[in-house]
């Protein structure tokens, strides 16, 4: 018998030492068995000092998990595989961002097994790889449908090229002398972002992005654009002569390609990784990734940068009174309203259970407050219809502006959160802004 | 040896008291005790903790505490606090609510983290919460 006891102890230690988190849960998320690495990763997320339910523990960072698990019909199979969960943004130079990977396997109707890993470092490597891949896509794949334009040092189109007309349907007069932002829909780029891309191209040799673009006839295509400087500075570091390029002349080359087909093929995969399962808008991780990039740009060239946090008022009561399907419908309605109100250049995401974040580049406090107020009014004036029931609900919002005193995204979020708290305390259904520290 | 008054989980100067206890008395305490040195190697581990965790004392003594013995505490809530205290040469005496995965079951505990600058051992004291 001692033999068995020893074997048992070895087995226990084997599980203690497993370098990945393993959790066995009931269908409602209740934790049945859990190993130490799981506690190491999950305890910092626990809001009540306990670890009774996996869905509750992860609610703040993966709010759609319970929904995913509930919506998974088969008796056996992967509910989600290597889902990336952004824990925090980190402070540049101080503490890093943290990303967890979660796989959830349904074993049978009574049990699921979760595997948790800290994949922060893998993610960083992966990001680099993806950038490289995007670059290769931009320059190597089937170059039949492209427009090429020369830009001056301020990003204005310098010269006409037939390929521009061919791809976009625009004519010479509409293009020459205009900033290259004319190749973007109005709400997909700001003057500051236009300058950012030139700076990035200058600094790293190229800058690329992908977004929906509109042709002159109103039809749209998914276009990848790459900007590269035409002359590479070979002079040794030192002061640049003031008149350098001031005469005009081409400074950058812009290539736009229609990659709609390629996008269609990868869209499903992309959505699974970056979209919230319930509402279809960006998830927490996509938000942090986009916001970090915007913050980097802000650091290089400060300009107003606003963040709004929205929270559905009394959401728990909606759930308790009308049931979860109605609560879900409310969240979907709120997400749709947000997505329909903000610009393409804004980042709209579900970042918590009933909490949504919107990052607004090149937007000052009064403008952010105005648009937040527009959302609030729109929500207060409409009802959600679910199974013949008409549900009215309201939202509160907190608005904050990035400033030099803040260390990073976490600080900005904290400040918007404080404003949101103020809005809740002021009676809900209102928007508050954070005062600069 | 004279009879020693059994110290309570929240007793003042608990670290010093524990240092003076022999193994038998340490084992008799109603709470778990893990004592580890500046390199993080476990030097003392009492029977209560061994029983909680399902690991024999000799499997644990001599092992690194935060990677092998209690990996669940290897985060900023526990391990980092010991590192910070050592770096700043400050004493540490903090009690936090935590969950240990004793025999792979989530168990609510109170952890008391104790470190005294210059002392040979640091301690994590484990008390089950109701």
Interface residues (C-beta under 8 A of the other chain):
Chain A: X8 X9 X12 X13 X15 X16 X17 X31 X33 X34 X35 X36 X37 X38 X39 X40 X41 X43 X44 X46 X49 X50 X51 X52
Chain B: X53 X54 X55 X56 X59 X68 X70 X71 X72 X73 X74 X75 X76 X77 X96 X97 X98 X99 X100 X101 X103 X104 X105 X106 X108
